[in-house]
Amino acid sequence: MIFVSFKPPMTATAIEAEPVNLDTAEAIIRRSKRHIAGGVVSLNRKTTPHLVFVKAKGAHLFDADGNHYIDYHAAFAPHLLGHNHPEVTAAVRDSLDSGHSLMGSGATPWEAELAETICQAVPNLELVQILNTGSEASYLAIRLARAYTGREDVVTVLGGYNGWHDEVGRAVMPSLTQVGPRVSRGEYPFCPISAGIPVSTQRRIHTVNFNDLESLEYVFRRHSVACFITEPALHNVGVILPQPGYLQGVRDLCDRYGVIFIMDEVKTGFRSALGGYQSVCGVCPDLSIFGKAVANGYPMGVLGGRADIMNLLADPDPKKRVLIAGTYNGHPINVAGALATLKILSRNKSAVYAHIEKRAARLYEGLERLFRNYGKCATVSRNASAWCIYFMDHAPQDWHDVLKHHDFDQDTQFRRSLIKEGIYLFPSPCKQGSVSASHTDEDIDKTLEAVERVLSDSSIETSEKNAAPVRQFCDSKS
Ligand SMILES: Cc1ncc(COP(=O)(O)O)c(C=O)c1O
């Protein structure tokens, strides 16, 4: 006789009650080092202290040694609703229980629904394609731009990140020694993010400062530029906002020089607003890419934009047609995660954003007050629920500004001290923090209490500059 045991879906309480992991962090790290090159998958996750997380729920992380943390890292930002949001998890389970599978042939109802939902949320998108990562989306966006324009050069921004592939392969956080003095107008020397990028590709990539229209035009004039790709607000070197008029200036220059404007909303999309940062700033790019928060932690990249460009993916002329292929594109698990996420984000006229904003404002105001009270030189920079503390007396305008003025040692020390207090910010300088819909007032207050304990500890030294902290809001017309 065959016994089939049916295990009901675990409730949150059941998850809580289960023993999470019997191995210690040390044993898990040792085992990983034995078989994983570099000891960690995705080497940007390697950091000190090397914690081993084994469970996450809402805004909370649990490590293998039994410690608990309030999480602001959010796995590099996808968890806008918090980890394992019950409604998203239920939708994924439901999709599997309904017999949805990776069909790999023709259209599916869930992909059609997702594409429609995304186009409704972001009105600038006439057509979309669904991939698995932001890197794939930026790769395809650049390929489309090259095919459309017949040009090859790509302009990127110092301090921007657009994925790990060769076409955007310049360093995100190069040191001051690497970049040298400020270049404006002009372009920075190519500084690779990785070994193995062909010199021929490196020559096609140009790097200018964010918020620097003169340099952008300088490069547009001198090279055969297919596209300019940038995050609308830099979220990979903390949070650096566009100056008023910058993004519109980019739009105008791209129009003047026939360059495709790719707005990389992998981090800002769905976090800044349901319609992305483009709906906040009122500037319409030619192509946009999304990821992260669109599926609240399930793997997804989205590319969308002008129909005349997107239609190259199905051009009847094979010489003009741009290839998109991917065995796992539109995987039903990811699509179910995205559909459930977007449902929550758009429910009740997107009321969830006001909910998150309240918690975020409580955090930012508290941080400001504490830094002021303790006479520390710091600036809390924010874009909606994304934030970063810079240990400098003003909000940076670009990465060069951060390199010149930010106290990197103090930043690292501050983050490590917070971890000891049970607050998890990724312990590398200038990494963006994220508030989620799962953070409660109590979480925020506990965080502020921890920050106060850290600041009152005299071993965290104030830098010599002691100006009052300033706060930088998300400006509405960029
Ligand atoms: C702005 C931006 N673009 C692109 C990417 C690449 O996305 P993925 O890691 O999903 O490939 C990232 C990832 O952090 C990102 O922050």
The ligand as a Gaussian input file, in Angstrom:
#p B3LYP/6-31G(d) Opt

LIG

0 1
 C       19.699000      49.806000     -10.814000
 C       19.981000      48.365000     -11.080000
 N       19.973000      47.921000     -12.347000
 C       20.198000      46.636000     -12.652000
 C       20.459000      45.721000     -11.652000
 C       20.701000      44.291000     -12.006000
 O       19.635000      43.513000     -11.528000
 P       19.856000      41.960000     -11.212000
 O       20.714000      41.875000     -10.007000
 O       18.462000      41.459000     -11.000000
 O       20.497000      41.370000     -12.401000
 C       20.480000      46.130000     -10.324000
 C       20.778000      45.199000      -9.231000
 O       21.079000      45.572000      -8.127000
 C       20.233000      47.497000     -10.031000
 O       20.256000      47.952000      -8.775000

